[in-house]
Amino acid sequence: MVLYTCGQKTSGPAFMHPCAKAGKALAAAGYEYEVRSVSGYRLAAWTWSKRADDRAEVRELSGQNHVPVLVLDDGEVIAGSGRIAAWAEEHPAAR
């Protein structure tokens, strides 16, 4: 499984950043995952020029530019920290 993020740490305070919320939820559910960082944080205007190019894969997978986006091993795509967290809680990893 692959978690696309904006490059922010996925282990920081979940209430502060959506990518951290998604990463913490996956870890709490017992998942190991690959992180792929894409440039262009939406609140940092100086990154907007690179954002369209760097997020082309995210857009192709999910139909939008926002991260986090989770791609499961079967190809299912889940976009948004709340949806990723809900999925992780409903589908804990086999231990």
FENPECOR-V981986 format. One record per helix or strand of 3 or more residues. SS is the DSSP state (~ for helix, > for strand). FROM is the first residue (numbers start at 1). LEN is the number of residues. If there is no record, write none. Layout:
BEGIN
{{SS | FROM | LEN} {SS | FROM | LEN}}
END
This chain:
BEGIN
{{> | 2 | 4} {~ | 18 | 11} {> | 34 | 4} {~ | 45 | 10} {~ | 56 | 7} {> | 69 | 3} {> | 77 | 3} {~ | 81 | 10}}
END
